[in-house]
């Protein structure tokens, strides 16, 4: 355990030194603005929501969509997709492990698993959070060039590696959520059904 903490500290230390001493602000624009992401996908219909100016100032995100999708039977999945053309001080992905508790959500369970969607395997974090009497399933991952990432520390490592190898450190944060109405399993299935329609569109918007 101590050895692991030492390694993590060294990685973060090297990362911090690298960020301060090097400029890798090559901005990678989206192929298409996220507001053009389809509001209609198969049986899903989406409605947009927006952050306040105060929250946007904190996030420093380059582009985003926050959208609630519904099916004909009123089953819902909420999507947040935030994209950073480049990451630096003040403009980095905010981990749900910190943001959700800050909003009054308490983690009940969490696991890393692989979901097959859109013809490929995606590593995701699947977590159940509780707020008062409500429970919600969250499925999320970080997406960078040639990688889907589920670990906050590995996200920082990948930032450095991509900066060295490609001269870029752009990243997207994908978060899907569904309220637990019948069971956790039903909410997970609902999200997986949505991913099957949603994932193929990502390649049309995110940079290669």
N, C-alpha and C positions, 0 to 999 in steps of 0.2 A: 504493500500500500504506500509506504514512504517513498519507495523507488518510483512508483507511478506518479506521485505528486511532484517529485523532483523533475521528472521528465516533462510533465506538464508545465512546470514553472520555467524550465529552460526553453521550451517551445514558445511560450508566451513572451519570455524575455527577448528571444531572438526576433520574434515577430515585431515586438514593440520597437526594438532598435532598427529593424529594417524599415518600418513605416516612417520613422523619424528621419532616417538618413538617406532615403531613396524616394524618388518621384516615379510613380507608375500610374499616372493619371491619364492613361489612354482610354478615352471614353468609347464604349461600344454601344451605339444606339440600337434600339429595337428594330427588327425588320418592319414591324407595323405597330402603331400606337395601340396600347392595351384597351383603350375605349372602343376600338373596333373589334374586340373579341366578341364572338357570336353570343347574342342574348338568347338565341333559339338553337338548341342542340338536341336533335331527335325529339324526345318528349319533354325536354327541360325548357322552361321559360325563365329568364333572368330579369331581375329588377335591381338597378344600381343604388348603392348607398355611398356616402362620401364622408371623409374625415373633416374635422374642423381645421381651421388654419393653424391653431395651436399644436395639434397633433402632427400635422404635416411638417411643421417647423422642427419638431423633435425627430421625426422619422428621417427627414432629408432624403426621401425616396425619389428616384428619377421619374418613375411612372407607376401607376397602380390601378387595379380595379378591386372594388369590394362589392360583391353582388350576391343576392339571394336567389337561388334557382328553385323552382317548384315543378313537380310533375302533375299530371292530370288528377292523380289521387291526393294532391296537396302534400305529398312527401317532399321535404325540403332539405337542401344542402347549401351551406353558405361558403362562398369562395372569397379568399383574399389572396391576390397575387401582386407582390411588390417587386419592382425591378430597380437595381442600382447599376447605372452605366459604369461607375467605378466606385470603389470603396476606400474611404480614408477616414480621418478623424472626424467624428460627428455624423458621418454618412455611412453607416454599416447596418447590416441586418440585426434586428433586435430579437433575441431569443424568446420564444413563447414561454420558456421555463421561468423567465423573469416577468414578462408582460402580463401573462394570465393571472398569476397570483397578485400582481399589482392592481388588477381589475376585480379582485374579490373572488377569483376562482381558486379552488384547492384541488391539487392533484390526487386522484384516487388510485390510478394505476397507469403504467406506461410500459411499452415494449417497442422494440425495433423489429420490423418484419418486412418481407418483400411482397409487393402486390404486382400482379400481372395486369397491365392495362395498356390499351392501345398498341398491342403487339410487342411490348417490351416489359422487362422487370424493373420495378422502381423500389428502392429501399426507402422506407418511410418510418417515421415515429407515429405510433398509434397510442393515444392517451385518453383517459377518461377524467374529466374534471367535474367538480361539484360546486354550485353556488346556491346557497340557501337550500331549497328543496329540488332544484333543477340539476340534472346531469347532462353533460354534452360530450360527445366523442370528437376528438380532434385528430386529424391525420395531416402531417406536414413533412416537408423536406426542403432542403436547400439545393438549388441547381446551378452549377457552374459548368464551364466548358468541359465536356467529356466526363462529367461526374454528377451523381446525385448523392447528397451528403446528409447524414442524420445526426452528426455529432458536432457540437458547438466548437470544440477545440480543433477538430479536423477541418472545419470550415475556415478557420484562421490559417491553418497549415496550407490548405489548398489555395488560399489567397496569395500566399507567398510563392508557392510553386508555380501558379499560373502567371504571376508577375514576372518571375525569372524566365520562364519558358516561352510565354506568349506575349509578354508586355501588357497584360490586361488582368483585371481582377473583378470583372463584372459578375453579378450573381442575382439570382431570383429566389424569392421565398414564396413557396406555395403552401397555403393552409386551407384545408377543408374541414368543415365541422357540421355536425347534425345533432339535434337534440335527441335524448333518449326518451322515446314515448312508450314503446312496447318493451324493448330490451336493448342492451348494448349490441348484441349480435345483429339485430335488425338495423340499427343505426350504422354499424360498420358496413353491412351489405349495401345500404343506401349510398354510402360514400363510394364504395367500390363500383357500383353501377354508374355513378356520375363520372368517376375517373375514366371509365371505358370510353365515354363520349368526349371527355375533356382533354385528356392527355395528347391525342393526335394533333390538336390545334397548337400546342405549345411550340412545336418546331416551326410553325409559320410565323411566330411572333418573336421568340427569343433568338439572339444571335447564334450563329453556328459556332 
